[in-house]
């Protein structure tokens, strides 16, 4: 029987963490949801993050991935916006 949803942990850093006020979200999505689709959902919830959309990098299970990467049950997705420091 096909899985009806997958659970993904979303780790938030920098501006994403500031906006959400937490460092991690646990969400359910349809199977084979892409990283891009998760980002779209995040931006839908907090439109002020749209300006970071094109410059955010992504990691799934500690490996950099492209936005069209399909997620699986239990994946850990990390949003990595540019950060400055000194």
C-alpha positions in Angstrom: 0.0 0.0 0.0 1.3 3.4 -0.9 2.3 5.9 1.8 -0.2 8.8 2.1 2.3 11.2 3.6 5.9 11.6 4.7 7.2 13.3 7.8 10.2 15.7 7.2 12.2 17.6 9.8 13.0 21.1 8.5 16.0 22.8 10.2 16.0 26.6 10.1 18.9 28.9 10.2 19.5 32.7 10.2 16.5 34.6 8.8 14.3 31.5 8.6 14.8 30.8 12.3 14.3 34.5 13.1 11.0 34.6 11.3 9.6 31.3 12.7 11.1 31.8 16.2 12.2 28.1 16.3 15.1 26.2 15.0 13.1 23.2 13.7 9.8 22.3 12.1 8.3 18.9 11.7 5.9 18.7 8.8 4.0 16.2 6.8 3.9 16.3 3.0 2.7 14.0 0.2 5.3 11.4 -0.9 7.9 12.7 -3.4 7.4 16.4 -2.4 10.4 18.4 -3.7 12.6 20.7 -1.7 11.2 23.6 -3.9 7.7 22.7 -2.9 8.6 22.8 0.8 10.2 26.2 0.3 7.1 27.4 -1.5 5.0 26.3 1.5 7.3 28.1 3.9 7.1 31.3 1.8 3.4 31.0 1.6 3.3 31.0 5.4 5.8 33.9 5.8 5.9 36.0 2.5 8.6 38.1 4.0 11.0 35.2 3.2 10.4 35.5 -0.5 13.5 37.7 -1.0 15.7 34.9 0.3 14.2 32.3 -2.1 16.7 32.5 -4.9 19.8 32.6 -2.7 19.0 29.9 -0.2 20.9 26.6 -0.5 19.5 23.3 0.7 20.8 20.1 2.4 19.0 16.8 2.8 20.5 14.4 5.3 23.8 16.4 5.4 24.3 16.6 1.6 23.8 19.7 -0.5 20.9 19.1 -3.0 19.1 20.9 -5.8 15.6 22.3 -5.3 14.1 19.6 -7.5 15.2 16.8 -5.0 12.3 14.6 -3.9 12.0 14.1 -0.2 11.4 10.7 1.5 10.1 9.7 4.9 12.3 10.8 7.8 14.5 13.2 5.7 16.1 16.1 7.4 15.9 19.2 5.2 18.0 22.2 6.0 17.5 25.8 4.6 20.8 27.5 4.4 20.5 31.2 3.6 23.6 33.3 3.2 24.9 34.6 6.5 27.3 37.4 7.2 29.5 37.7 10.2 32.7 39.1 11.5 
